[in-house]
């Protein structure tokens, strides 16, 4: 019988704290399964380790889908809903086919076309769909080819599967430092977040979440190249996660994982850093080459977003604009702004606050991740969709769960804020009004 090792205290750089140690520390018996062959033991070990994360992830995904679907259908059809619950009920999912969904499904169906083949709606003569990263629509196309379902159904299958994988990984990652209770709370806060329904819509948030979570889980295990490849997937799912290479490198530099390779510390650090950052740089470079081939502009995806006012600016620019719209009630003028400006302003402020809290009380690399994300949000001309972008910033929800602790009243405050706002945003989205 193997004696269970002590779990490292919270806040230490415990990248050597691997799954096997976690299993021994958390199992009821405190020992490895006895008897049977090696394969059986490995299967039992894996099941003991991942049973709770995947059961939690699957249950929360199903619960989020049922609740968001019910609220969405009631919002879209109201008292006429029973009339639509007939043989063609599959068409009811069309209430989720709004805004960016149209672009992602169009790319999945037709691909990225050359500029002269697609009508341009931006001043540079570039097709607007190049603003949307390729991983999600290409994966939707793959799911469609495998399942032969419609592209919209395929997108929801993909988003649900990615959410289960992402939540399970997040549970495991959080439990490494804080145990099962905080891990459970982290997942609950994530799916209860006001924009959580986007995780199951035809948007890339769930894929970005899964890729980023598993990238950091790989880094915690010392699997540098695997972490780098997953970071590249996250980058090519939304573009701006390229900046997540910085907190990933912080994770590498602060790691105390033992090494028996015989390489010098500097050479070892250089190789690890290259393994983590290299795949994202290569992926972005390859995509720039594609843009050059299609549009004679390697930064076409940046320039299209700039035409949509997503330009680099001092941080006070976006804040002054949003505060002015709120103060003068321009947020209720559909031709000037929307109530989402309030959500995005508050979300950006909360990310800044949580970045400091997470850096001090959770993990430095996670705090850097939130700090870098805040810079991306704030250093632009206007705040748009930040409340949705928070969804894949997993340290935000870990920090929230840690802050909640064992306090019941903090739980109630969070739920009182989250749930009514979630209802409000789902209703906006399914009725064709911008919700992030």
C-alpha positions in Angstrom: 0.0 0.0 0.0 1.3 3.4 -0.9 1.2 6.1 1.7 -0.7 9.2 0.6 1.6 12.2 0.1 0.7 15.6 1.6 -1.0 18.0 -0.8 0.9 21.2 -1.3 -0.5 24.3 0.4 -2.4 26.8 -1.7 -0.3 29.4 -3.5 2.8 27.3 -4.0 4.0 26.4 -7.5 3.0 22.8 -7.4 3.4 21.8 -11.0 4.8 18.5 -9.8 1.5 17.8 -8.1 0.2 15.5 -10.8 -3.0 13.5 -11.2 -1.7 10.4 -9.5 -0.9 12.4 -6.3 -4.2 14.2 -6.5 -6.1 10.9 -6.7 -4.3 9.4 -3.7 -4.8 12.6 -1.7 -8.5 12.8 -2.5 -9.6 9.1 -2.7 -11.6 7.8 0.2 -9.3 4.8 0.6 -6.1 6.8 0.3 -4.5 4.1 -1.8 -4.3 2.9 -5.3 -6.8 0.3 -6.5 -5.4 -3.1 -5.7 -5.5 -6.2 -7.9 -6.1 -6.7 -11.6 -3.7 -6.0 -14.4 -2.0 -2.7 -15.2 -4.6 -1.6 -17.7 -7.5 -2.2 -15.3 -5.7 -0.2 -12.6 -5.2 2.6 -15.1 -8.8 2.6 -16.0 -10.0 2.6 -12.4 -7.5 5.3 -11.5 -8.8 7.5 -14.4 -12.4 6.9 -13.4 -11.8 7.8 -9.8 -10.0 10.9 -10.8 -12.3 12.2 -13.5 -15.7 10.8 -12.4 -16.8 13.8 -10.4 -15.5 16.5 -12.9 -17.3 14.9 -15.8 -20.5 14.2 -13.9 -20.5 17.8 -12.7 -19.7 19.1 -16.2 -22.3 17.0 -17.9 -25.0 17.8 -15.3 -24.4 21.6 -15.5 -24.3 21.5 -19.3 -27.7 19.8 -19.5 -29.1 22.0 -16.8 -27.9 25.2 -18.6 -29.3 23.9 -21.9 -32.7 23.2 -20.5 -33.1 26.4 -18.6 -31.7 28.7 -21.4 -33.8 26.9 -23.9 -37.0 27.3 -21.8 -36.3 31.0 -21.2 -35.4 31.5 -24.8 -38.5 29.9 -26.2 -40.8 31.8 -23.8 -39.1 35.0 -24.7 -39.3 34.4 -28.4 -42.9 32.9 -28.6 -44.6 33.9 -25.4 -48.1 32.5 -25.1 -47.9 31.1 -28.6 -45.2 28.7 -27.6 -47.5 25.6 -27.4 -48.4 26.1 -31.1 -44.8 25.7 -32.1 -44.2 22.5 -30.1 -45.3 20.1 -32.8 -43.6 17.8 -35.3 -41.3 20.6 -36.5 -40.1 21.4 -33.0 -36.5 21.1 -34.2 -37.0 24.4 -35.9 -37.3 26.0 -32.4 -33.5 26.2 -32.1 -33.6 28.8 -34.8 -34.2 31.4 -32.1 -30.4 31.1 -31.4 -29.5 32.0 -35.0 -28.6 35.7 -34.5 -25.7 38.1 -34.8 -22.3 36.4 -35.0 -23.9 33.0 -35.4 -24.8 33.9 -39.0 -21.1 34.6 -39.8 -19.8 31.4 -38.1 -22.3 29.2 -39.8 -21.7 30.9 -43.1 -18.0 30.2 -42.8 -18.7 26.6 -41.9 -20.8 26.2 -44.9 -19.0 28.2 -47.6 -15.5 28.8 -46.1 -13.6 32.0 -46.3 -13.9 33.4 -49.8 -11.7 35.9 -51.7 -12.6 39.6 -51.3 -14.1 39.8 -54.8 -16.4 36.8 -54.1 -18.1 38.2 -51.0 -20.0 41.5 -50.8 -18.1 43.9 -48.5 -19.8 45.9 -45.9 -16.7 47.7 -44.6 -14.7 50.6 -46.0 -11.6 48.6 -46.9 -13.3 46.3 -49.3 -12.7 43.3 -47.2 -15.4 40.7 -46.4 -16.7 41.0 -42.8 -16.4 37.3 -42.1 -12.6 37.4 -41.9 -13.0 39.1 -38.5 -14.1 35.7 -37.2 -11.3 33.2 -36.3 -11.3 29.8 -38.1 -11.2 27.1 -35.5 -14.8 27.2 -34.5 -16.5 27.3 -37.9 -14.1 24.7 -39.3 -14.9 22.4 -36.4 -18.6 23.0 -37.0 -18.1 21.9 -40.6 -16.4 18.7 -39.3 -19.2 17.9 -36.9 -21.7 18.5 -39.8 -19.8 16.1 -42.0 -19.8 13.4 -39.3 -23.4 13.8 -38.0 -25.1 15.0 -41.2 -27.2 17.4 -39.1 -27.9 21.0 -40.0 -25.1 23.5 -39.4 -27.0 25.1 -36.6 -27.6 21.8 -34.9 -23.9 20.8 -35.5 -22.8 24.0 -33.9 -24.8 23.4 -30.8 -23.5 19.8 -30.6 -20.0 21.1 -30.8 -20.5 23.9 -28.2 -22.1 21.4 -25.7 -19.3 18.9 -26.1 -16.7 21.6 -25.7 -18.4 22.9 -22.6 -18.5 19.5 -21.0 -14.7 19.1 -21.7 -13.9 22.6 -20.6 -15.9 22.4 -17.3 -14.4 19.0 -16.5 -10.9 20.4 -17.0 -11.7 23.5 -15.0 -12.9 21.3 -12.1 -9.7 19.3 -12.1 -7.5 22.5 -12.5 -9.2 24.2 -9.6 -9.2 21.2 -7.4 -5.4 21.0 -7.6 -5.2 24.1 -5.4 -8.5 24.4 -3.6 -10.2 21.0 -3.5 -13.5 19.8 -4.7 -15.8 22.2 -2.9 -14.3 25.3 -4.5 -14.1 23.5 -7.8 -17.8 22.7 -7.7 -18.6 26.4 -6.9 -16.3 27.6 -9.8 -18.3 25.6 -12.3 -21.6 26.7 -10.9 -20.6 30.4 -11.1 -19.4 30.0 -14.6 -22.7 28.5 -16.0 -24.8 30.9 -13.9 -23.0 34.0 -15.3 -25.4 36.3 -17.1 -23.9 35.5 -20.6 -23.5 31.8 -19.8 -26.0 30.9 -22.5 -23.4 31.8 -25.2 -21.5 28.7 -24.1 -24.1 26.6 -25.8 -24.9 28.9 -28.7 -23.1 28.9 -32.1 -20.3 31.0 -30.6 -16.7 29.9 -29.9 -16.7 30.7 -26.2 -16.9 27.1 -25.1 -14.2 26.0 -27.5 -11.9 28.8 -26.3 -12.7 28.0 -22.6 -11.9 24.3 -23.1 -8.6 25.0 -25.0 -7.4 27.6 -22.5 -8.3 25.5 -19.4 -6.6 22.4 -20.8 -3.6 24.4 -21.9 -3.0 25.5 -18.3 -3.8 22.0 -17.0 -1.1 20.7 -19.3 1.3 23.4 -18.1 0.6 22.4 -14.5 1.6 18.8 -15.4 4.8 20.0 -17.1 3.6 19.1 -20.6 4.9 22.3 -22.2 4.4 21.5 -25.9 0.8 20.1 -25.3 0.0 23.4 -23.5 1.5 25.4 -26.3 -0.6 23.6 -28.9 -3.8 24.1 -26.9 -2.9 27.8 -26.6 -2.6 27.9 -30.4 -6.1 26.4 -30.6 -7.5 29.1 -28.3 -5.7 31.8 -30.3 -7.2 30.6 -33.6 -10.7 30.4 -32.0 -10.9 34.1 -31.1 -7.6 35.8 -32.1 -7.0 37.8 -29.0 -6.1 34.8 -26.8 -2.7 35.1 -28.4 -1.9 37.4 -25.4 -2.5 34.4 -23.1 1.0 33.3 -24.1 2.2 35.8 -21.5 0.6 34.3 -18.5 1.5 30.8 -19.8 5.1 31.9 -19.9 4.7 33.2 -16.3 3.5 29.7 -15.4 6.6 28.2 -17.0 9.0 30.7 -15.4 7.6 30.2 -11.9 7.4 26.4 -12.2 9.6 24.4 -9.8 9.0 21.0 -11.5 12.1 18.8 -11.1 14.2 18.1 -14.1 16.4 15.1 -14.9 17.4 16.0 -18.4 20.8 17.3 -17.5 20.2 20.6 -19.5 21.4 23.9 -18.0 18.6 25.9 -16.2 18.7 28.6 -18.9 18.6 26.2 -21.8 15.8 24.3 -20.1 13.8 27.5 -19.6 14.4 28.6 -23.2 13.2 25.2 -24.6 10.1 25.3 -22.4 9.3 28.8 -23.3 9.6 28.0 -27.0 7.4 25.0 -26.7 4.7 27.1 -25.0 4.9 30.2 -27.2 6.0 28.7 -30.5 2.7 27.0 -31.7 0.6 30.2 -31.2 3.2 32.2 -33.2 3.3 29.6 -36.0 -0.5 29.4 -36.1 -0.9 33.2 -36.3 1.8 33.4 -38.9 0.1 30.7 -41.0 -3.2 32.5 -40.8 -1.6 35.8 -41.9 -0.2 34.0 -44.9 -3.8 32.8 -45.7 -5.1 36.4 -45.4 -2.3 37.6 -47.7 -3.2 34.9 -50.3 -7.0 35.7 -50.2 -7.1 39.4 -49.6 -3.5 40.7 -50.3 -3.5 41.9 -46.7 -1.9 39.7 -43.9 -3.7 41.7 -41.2 -7.1 41.7 -42.9 -8.7 40.3 -39.7 -7.3 43.2 -37.7 -8.3 45.8 -40.2 -11.9 44.6 -40.5 -12.3 44.7 -36.7 -10.9 48.3 -36.8 -13.7 49.3 -39.2 -16.1 48.1 -36.4 -14.4 50.6 -34.0 -12.2 47.9 -32.4 -9.2 50.2 -32.6 -6.3 50.7 -30.2 -6.8 53.7 -27.9 -6.0 55.0 -24.4 -8.0 53.2 -21.7 -9.9 56.3 -20.7 -11.3 56.6 -24.3 -13.7 53.7 -24.0 -14.6 54.4 -20.3 -15.4 58.1 -21.0 -17.6 57.1 -24.0 -19.5 54.5 -22.1 -20.0 56.6 -19.0 -21.2 59.5 -21.2 -23.7 57.2 -22.9 -25.0 56.0 -19.6 -25.2 59.5 -18.0 -27.0 61.0 -21.0 -29.2 57.9 -21.3 -28.0 57.3 -24.9 -27.9 53.6 -24.1 -31.6 53.5 -24.7 -31.2 55.0 -28.2 -30.8 52.0 -30.6 -28.9 54.1 -33.1 -26.3 55.2 -30.6 -25.8 52.6 -27.9 -27.5 49.7 -26.1 -27.9 48.7 -22.4 -25.1 46.3 -23.0 -22.7 49.2 -22.5 -23.5 49.1 -18.8 -22.8 45.4 -18.6 -19.5 45.8 -20.5 -18.3 48.7 -18.3 -19.1 46.8 -15.1 -17.5 43.6 -16.5 -14.3 45.4 -17.4 -14.1 46.9 -13.9 -14.7 43.6 -12.3 -12.0 41.9 -14.3 -9.5 44.5 -13.1 -10.5 44.0 -9.5 -10.4 40.2 -9.8 -7.0 40.3 -11.5 -5.5 41.9 -8.3 -7.4 39.5 -6.0 -6.4 36.4 -8.0 -2.8 37.4 -8.3 -2.6 37.8 -4.5 -4.8 34.9 -3.3 -5.0 32.3 -6.1 -2.0 32.1 -8.5 0.2 34.7 -10.0 -0.1 33.4 -13.6 -3.9 33.5 -13.3 -3.7 37.1 -12.1 -1.5 38.0 -15.0 -4.0 36.3 -17.4 -6.8 38.5 -16.1 -4.6 41.6 -16.1 -3.7 41.0 -19.8 -7.3 40.5 -20.6 -8.2 43.7 -19.0 -5.7 45.5 -21.1 -7.2 44.0 -24.2 -10.7 45.2 -23.1 -9.7 48.7 -22.0 -7.2 49.8 -24.6 -9.7 50.2 -27.4 -12.1 52.9 -28.6 -15.3 51.3 -27.4 -16.2 48.5 -25.0 -18.1 45.8 -26.9 -18.9 42.2 -25.9 -16.7 42.2 -22.8 -19.4 40.6 -20.7 -19.4 37.6 -23.1 -15.6 37.5 -23.4 -15.3 37.0 -19.6 -16.7 33.5 -20.1 -13.4 31.9 -21.1 -11.3 33.8 -18.5 -11.5 30.9 -16.1 -9.4 32.5 -13.3 -12.2 35.1 -12.9 -14.6 32.3 -11.7 -11.9 30.6 -9.6 -11.3 33.9 -7.9 -15.0 34.4 -7.4 -15.4 30.9 -5.8 -12.4 31.5 -3.5 -13.8 34.9 -2.5 -17.2 33.3 -1.8 -15.5 30.9 0.7 -18.1 29.4 3.1 -20.2 32.5 3.3 -23.8 31.9 2.5 -24.7 35.6 2.0 -22.0 36.0 -0.6 -23.6 33.1 -2.5 -26.9 34.8 -2.4 -25.5 38.2 -3.5 -23.9 36.5 -6.6 -27.0 34.6 -7.5 -29.3 37.6 -7.0 -27.1 39.5 -9.4 -26.5 36.7 -12.0 -29.8 35.0 -12.5 -32.2 37.9 -13.3 -29.5 39.4 -15.6 -29.2 36.1 -17.4 -32.9 36.0 -18.0 -32.8 39.6 -19.3 -29.9 38.8 -21.8 -31.4 35.6 -23.1 -34.7 37.4 -23.8 -32.8 40.1 -25.7 -30.8 37.6 -27.7 -33.7 35.4 -28.9 -35.7 38.5 -29.9 -33.0 39.8 -32.1 -31.6 42.5 -29.7 -27.9 42.7 -29.1 -26.8 40.8 -25.9 -23.1 40.7 -26.3 
